[in-house]
Amino acid sequence: MLTKRRKAGILTERLTEGMKKQESGRKRPGGSWTDFRKRVEKSA
């Protein structure tokens, strides 16, 4: 039971972190977009 609860807690934490990242991206999409372009240029 403890292991299952721990796994569920980790999953919920990851989900909340993802939601926070999405919210921050929505607030300032310009900065994240420029960073994305820089990454693409570096990888290309």
N, CA, C and O atoms as a GROMACS GRO file, in nm:
protein
  176
    1MET      N    1   0.083  -0.120   0.000
    1MET     CA    2   0.000   0.000   0.000
    1MET      C    3   0.088   0.126   0.000
    1MET      O    4   0.061   0.222  -0.073
    2LEU      N    5   0.191   0.124   0.082
    2LEU     CA    6   0.277   0.243   0.091
    2LEU      C    7   0.342   0.272  -0.044
    2LEU      O    8   0.347   0.386  -0.088
    3THR      N    9   0.392   0.166  -0.109
    3THR     CA   10   0.459   0.187  -0.238
    3THR      C   11   0.360   0.245  -0.339
    3THR      O   12   0.395   0.337  -0.414
    4LYS      N   13   0.238   0.192  -0.341
    4LYS     CA   14   0.138   0.243  -0.436
    4LYS      C   15   0.109   0.390  -0.406
    4LYS      O   16   0.100   0.472  -0.497
    5ARG      N   17   0.094   0.421  -0.277
    5ARG     CA   18   0.065   0.560  -0.240
    5ARG      C   19   0.180   0.650  -0.279
    5ARG      O   20   0.160   0.760  -0.329
    6ARG      N   21   0.302   0.603  -0.257
    6ARG     CA   22   0.419   0.684  -0.293
    6ARG      C   23   0.422   0.708  -0.443
    6ARG      O   24   0.448   0.819  -0.488
    7LYS      N   25   0.396   0.602  -0.521
    7LYS     CA   26   0.397   0.617  -0.668
    7LYS      C   27   0.290   0.717  -0.710
    7LYS      O   28   0.315   0.802  -0.796
    8ALA      N   29   0.172   0.707  -0.651
    8ALA     CA   30   0.063   0.798  -0.686
    8ALA      C   31   0.102   0.941  -0.651
    8ALA      O   32   0.076   1.034  -0.728
    9GLY      N   33   0.167   0.959  -0.535
    9GLY     CA   34   0.209   1.093  -0.495
    9GLY      C   35   0.309   1.152  -0.593
    9GLY      O   36   0.300   1.269  -0.628
   10ILE      N   37   0.404   1.068  -0.637
   10ILE     CA   38   0.504   1.115  -0.732
   10ILE      C   39   0.436   1.154  -0.864
   10ILE      O   40   0.470   1.256  -0.924
   11LEU      N   41   0.340   1.072  -0.907
   11LEU     CA   42   0.271   1.102  -1.033
   11LEU      C   43   0.196   1.234  -1.021
   11LEU      O   44   0.201   1.317  -1.112
   12THR      N   45   0.125   1.254  -0.910
   12THR     CA   46   0.050   1.378  -0.892
   12THR      C   47   0.145   1.498  -0.888
   12THR      O   48   0.115   1.604  -0.944
   13GLU      N   49   0.261   1.480  -0.823
   13GLU     CA   50   0.359   1.590  -0.817
   13GLU      C   51   0.407   1.624  -0.958
   13GLU      O   52   0.418   1.741  -0.993
   14ARG      N   53   0.435   1.520  -1.038
   14ARG     CA   54   0.481   1.545  -1.175
   14ARG      C   55   0.373   1.616  -1.255
   14ARG      O   56   0.402   1.707  -1.332
   15LEU      N   57   0.248   1.574  -1.236
   15LEU     CA   58   0.137   1.636  -1.309
   15LEU      C   59   0.126   1.784  -1.270
   15LEU      O   60   0.111   1.870  -1.357
   16THR      N   61   0.133   1.812  -1.140
   16THR     CA   62   0.121   1.951  -1.095
   16THR      C   63   0.237   2.034  -1.150
   16THR      O   64   0.218   2.149  -1.189
   17GLU      N   65   0.356   1.976  -1.153
   17GLU     CA   66   0.472   2.048  -1.207
   17GLU      C   67   0.449   2.079  -1.355
   17GLU      O   68   0.478   2.190  -1.401
   18GLY      N   69   0.396   1.982  -1.429
   18GLY     CA   70   0.368   2.003  -1.571
   18GLY      C   71   0.265   2.114  -1.590
   18GLY      O   72   0.279   2.197  -1.679
   19MET      N   73   0.162   2.115  -1.506
   19MET     CA   74   0.060   2.218  -1.518
   19MET      C   75   0.121   2.356  -1.490
   19MET      O   76   0.092   2.452  -1.561
   20LYS      N   77   0.206   2.365  -1.388
   20LYS     CA   78   0.271   2.493  -1.355
   20LYS      C   79   0.356   2.539  -1.472
   20LYS      O   80   0.357   2.658  -1.506
   21LYS      N   81   0.429   2.446  -1.535
   21LYS     CA   82   0.514   2.482  -1.649
   21LYS      C   83   0.427   2.535  -1.763
   21LYS      O   84   0.462   2.634  -1.828
   22GLN      N   85   0.312   2.468  -1.787
   22GLN     CA   86   0.223   2.513  -1.894
   22GLN      C   87   0.170   2.653  -1.864
   22GLN      O   88   0.165   2.738  -1.952
   23GLU      N   89   0.132   2.676  -1.738
   23GLU     CA   90   0.080   2.808  -1.700
   23GLU      C   91   0.185   2.915  -1.720
   23GLU      O   92   0.155   3.022  -1.774
   24SER      N   93   0.309   2.889  -1.678
   24SER     CA   94   0.416   2.987  -1.694
   24SER      C   95   0.440   3.013  -1.842
   24SER      O   96   0.466   3.126  -1.882
   25GLY      N   97   0.432   2.909  -1.924
   25GLY     CA   98   0.452   2.924  -2.068
   25GLY      C   99   0.342   3.011  -2.128
   25GLY      O  100   0.369   3.091  -2.217
   26ARG      N  101   0.220   2.995  -2.079
   26ARG     CA  102   0.109   3.076  -2.130
   26ARG      C  103   0.128   3.222  -2.091
   26ARG      O  104   0.100   3.312  -2.170
   27LYS      N  105   0.177   3.246  -1.970
   27LYS     CA  106   0.194   3.384  -1.922
   27LYS      C  107   0.296   3.458  -2.009
   27LYS      O  108   0.275   3.574  -2.045
   28ARG      N  109   0.408   3.391  -2.042
   28ARG     CA  110   0.510   3.456  -2.125
   28ARG      C  111   0.553   3.362  -2.236
   28ARG      O  112   0.659   3.300  -2.228
   29PRO      N  113   0.470   3.350  -2.342
   29PRO     CA  114   0.501   3.259  -2.452
   29PRO      C  115   0.617   3.307  -2.537
   29PRO      O  116   0.687   3.226  -2.598
   30GLY      N  117   0.640   3.439  -2.541
   30GLY     CA  118   0.748   3.492  -2.625
   30GLY      C  119   0.883   3.438  -2.583
   30GLY      O  120   0.959   3.390  -2.667
   31GLY      N  121   0.913   3.444  -2.454
   31GLY     CA  122   1.043   3.397  -2.406
   31GLY      C  123   1.062   3.249  -2.433
   31GLY      O  124   1.167   3.208  -2.483
   32SER      N  125   0.960   3.168  -2.402
   32SER     CA  126   0.972   3.024  -2.423
   32SER      C  127   0.988   2.994  -2.572
   32SER      O  128   1.062   2.903  -2.609
   33TRP      N  129   0.919   3.071  -2.659
   33TRP     CA  130   0.928   3.047  -2.804
   33TRP      C  131   1.070   3.076  -2.852
   33TRP      O  132   1.125   3.000  -2.932
   34THR      N  133   1.130   3.187  -2.805
   34THR     CA  134   1.267   3.220  -2.848
   34THR      C  135   1.362   3.111  -2.801
   34THR      O  136   1.451   3.070  -2.875
   35ASP      N  137   1.344   3.064  -2.678
   35ASP     CA  138   1.429   2.956  -2.626
   35ASP      C  139   1.413   2.832  -2.714
   35ASP      O  140   1.512   2.764  -2.744
   36PHE      N  141   1.291   2.802  -2.753
   36PHE     CA  142   1.266   2.684  -2.838
   36PHE      C  143   1.337   2.700  -2.972
   36PHE      O  144   1.398   2.605  -3.021
   37ARG      N  145   1.330   2.819  -3.030
   37ARG     CA  146   1.397   2.843  -3.159
   37ARG      C  147   1.548   2.826  -3.143
   37ARG      O  148   1.613   2.766  -3.228
   38LYS      N  149   1.603   2.878  -3.034
   38LYS     CA  150   1.748   2.864  -3.010
   38LYS      C  151   1.786   2.717  -3.002
   38LYS      O  152   1.887   2.676  -3.060
   39ARG      N  153   1.707   2.638  -2.932
   39ARG     CA  154   1.736   2.494  -2.919
   39ARG      C  155   1.733   2.428  -3.056
   39ARG      O  156   1.818   2.346  -3.088
   40VAL      N  157   1.634   2.464  -3.137
   40VAL     CA  158   1.621   2.404  -3.271
   40VAL      C  159   1.743   2.441  -3.356
   40VAL      O  160   1.800   2.356  -3.425
   41GLU      N  161   1.782   2.568  -3.349
   41GLU     CA  162   1.898   2.612  -3.428
   41GLU      C  163   2.024   2.538  -3.384
   41GLU      O  164   2.105   2.498  -3.468
   42LYS      N  165   2.041   2.520  -3.253
   42LYS     CA  166   2.160   2.449  -3.202
   42LYS      C  167   2.159   2.304  -3.249
   42LYS      O  168   2.262   2.252  -3.294
   43SER      N  169   2.043   2.238  -3.240
   43SER     CA  170   2.035   2.096  -3.278
   43SER      C  171   2.050   2.081  -3.430
   43SER      O  172   2.106   1.982  -3.477
   44ALA      N  173   2.000   2.179  -3.507
   44ALA     CA  174   2.004   2.167  -3.654
   44ALA      C  175   2.148   2.173  -3.705
   44ALA      O  176   2.172   2.164  -3.825
   0.00000   0.00000   0.00000
